[in-house]
Amino acid sequence: MPSPLIATIEAGGTKMVAALASGPDDIRARERIPTTIPEETIPALISFLKSAIANHGQPDALVIGTFGPADITPTSPVYGHITATPKPTWENTNLLGPIQEALGVPSLFDTDVNAALFGEARWGAAAGLKNTGYFTIGTGIGGAVMIDGKLIHGMGHTEMGHMRIARHPDDSFKGHCTFHQDCLEGLAAGPAIEARWGKPAQELPADHPAWEIEADALAQACLNLLTIAPPERIILGGGVMHQSQLFPMVRKRLKELLNGYLAHPPLQGDLTNFIVPPSLGDNAGLLGCVALGHHLLTS
């Protein structure tokens, strides 16, 4: 029996990726749509999906993995809305409603990083593991946790990008978060890197002092996760992590911060198999939405 076809939207602060897919080997249509204002972006998403459906078949479900903050509680009167986001014009936007109405299929609304972790657990770097974590470091920073094979939801969704961390001794940057200035996102997300150094991350050389500060911040985030919900592996994704030199730097700094504490087997050695990139690459969010759609239809 073929896998169900899922209409997916990975909604980011800079772009949204809409697709029709049933799995890693069956992505039938995909489109990148700029995240401008809701009145432009949402109709563009609907238009693409309707065109894709006409060419590739009716989906069995719709799943949106979104930037936040967002209301992902199905019983909430504003389920499917972007809430108090710093993204201009998107505050209190009903993202799910008009798209679900246009497609008329069962739907699910979750965070983009939850979707990415769910996809990695199904087909990627977290496959076969019950306890894993994921940070995405890009326009913002989001985090997701899976314990005993289940994504963790609480009163809303996790906001690990806004955890407080100690400032690097060489860093006097005040921070870039609209709400908290020097939280993890305010110090280590892409816009913070550009605001601090005057250039976007991709234009900074691999030996730039930015990366030692960045690695310190991300290692602290990993340490915090280890002390709260110990994962067997932590995946670091997002545009900033395209700087591949960051991975050994984060591993080294995390090892220093642990200072011999926690004797779990995955934490032995150089942490090469503990701090890893997403196996699904930039398709992690898209395929995570597909995996969530399959779960929706079978649960």
HUZIRA-V839693 format. One record per residue. N is the residue number from 0. RES is the residue in one letter. PHI is phi as a letter, one per 20 degrees, with the letter a starting at -180 (999 if undefined). Layout:
((N;RES;PHI) (N;RES;PHI))
//
This chain:
((0;M;999) (1;P;f) (2;S;f) (3;P;g) (4;L;e) (5;I;d) (6;A;e) (7;T;c) (8;I;c) (9;E;e) (10;A;e) (11;G;d) (12;G;f) (13;T;d) (14;K;b) (15;M;c) (16;V;d) (17;A;d) (18;A;b) (19;L;c) (20;A;b) (21;S;d) (22;G;r) (23;P;g) (24;D;d) (25;D;b) (26;I;e) (27;R;e) (28;A;b) (29;R;b) (30;E;b) (31;R;e) (32;I;c) (33;P;f) (34;T;e) (35;T;e) (36;I;d) (37;P;g) (38;E;f) (39;E;e) (40;T;f) (41;I;f) (42;P;g) (43;A;f) (44;L;f) (45;I;f) (46;S;f) (47;F;f) (48;L;f) (49;K;f) (50;S;f) (51;A;f) (52;I;f) (53;A;f) (54;N;e) (55;H;c) (56;G;o) (57;Q;f) (58;P;f) (59;D;e) (60;A;a) (61;L;c) (62;V;c) (63;I;d) (64;G;d) (65;T;c) (66;F;f) (67;G;c) (68;P;f) (69;A;b) (70;D;e) (71;I;d) (72;T;e) (73;P;g) (74;T;e) (75;S;f) (76;P;f) (77;V;d) (78;Y;g) (79;G;n) (80;H;e) (81;I;f) (82;T;d) (83;A;e) (84;T;e) (85;P;f) (86;K;f) (87;P;g) (88;T;m) (89;W;e) (90;E;f) (91;N;m) (92;T;e) (93;N;e) (94;L;e) (95;L;f) (96;G;g) (97;P;f) (98;I;f) (99;Q;f) (100;E;f) (101;A;f) (102;L;e) (103;G;m) (104;V;c) (105;P;g) (106;S;c) (107;L;b) (108;F;c) (109;D;b) (110;T;e) (111;D;f) (112;V;f) (113;N;f) (114;A;f) (115;A;f) (116;L;f) (117;F;f) (118;G;f) (119;E;f) (120;A;f) (121;R;e) (122;W;c) (123;G;c) (124;A;f) (125;A;d) (126;A;f) (127;G;n) (128;L;d) (129;K;e) (130;N;c) (131;T;b) (132;G;c) (133;Y;b) (134;F;d) (135;T;d) (136;I;d) (137;G;b) (138;T;g) (139;G;c) (140;I;c) (141;G;c) (142;G;c) (143;A;b) (144;V;c) (145;M;d) (146;I;c) (147;D;l) (148;G;m) (149;K;c) (150;L;f) (151;I;e) (152;H;c) (153;G;c) (154;M;f) (155;G;b) (156;H;d) (157;T;f) (158;E;c) (159;M;f) (160;G;f) (161;H;d) (162;M;f) (163;R;e) (164;I;c) (165;A;f) (166;R;f) (167;H;g) (168;P;g) (169;D;e) (170;D;d) (171;S;d) (172;F;f) (173;K;f) (174;G;o) (175;H;c) (176;C;f) (177;T;g) (178;F;e) (179;H;c) (180;Q;l) (181;D;d) (182;C;f) (183;L;g) (184;E;f) (185;G;f) (186;L;d) (187;A;c) (188;A;f) (189;G;g) (190;P;f) (191;A;f) (192;I;f) (193;E;f) (194;A;f) (195;R;f) (196;W;d) (197;G;n) (198;K;b) (199;P;f) (200;A;g) (201;Q;f) (202;E;e) (203;L;e) (204;P;f) (205;A;f) (206;D;e) (207;H;f) (208;P;f) (209;A;g) (210;W;f) (211;E;f) (212;I;f) (213;E;f) (214;A;f) (215;D;f) (216;A;f) (217;L;f) (218;A;f) (219;Q;f) (220;A;f) (221;C;f) (222;L;f) (223;N;f) (224;L;f) (225;L;f) (226;T;e) (227;I;d) (228;A;b) (229;P;g) (230;P;e) (231;E;e) (232;R;a) (233;I;c) (234;I;d) (235;L;d) (236;G;c) (237;G;n) (238;G;f) (239;V;f) (240;M;f) (241;H;f) (242;Q;f) (243;S;f) (244;Q;f) (245;L;f) (246;F;f) (247;P;f) (248;M;f) (249;V;f) (250;R;g) (251;K;f) (252;R;f) (253;L;f) (254;K;g) (255;E;f) (256;L;f) (257;L;f) (258;N;l) (259;G;n) (260;Y;e) (261;L;m) (262;A;d) (263;H;f) (264;P;g) (265;P;f) (266;L;e) (267;Q;e) (268;G;m) (269;D;e) (270;L;m) (271;T;g) (272;N;e) (273;F;d) (274;I;d) (275;V;c) (276;P;f) (277;P;f) (278;S;f) (279;L;e) (280;G;l) (281;D;f) (282;N;e) (283;A;g) (284;G;f) (285;L;g) (286;L;f) (287;G;f) (288;C;f) (289;V;f) (290;A;f) (291;L;f) (292;G;f) (293;H;f) (294;H;f) (295;L;g) (296;L;f) (297;T;d) (298;S;e))
//
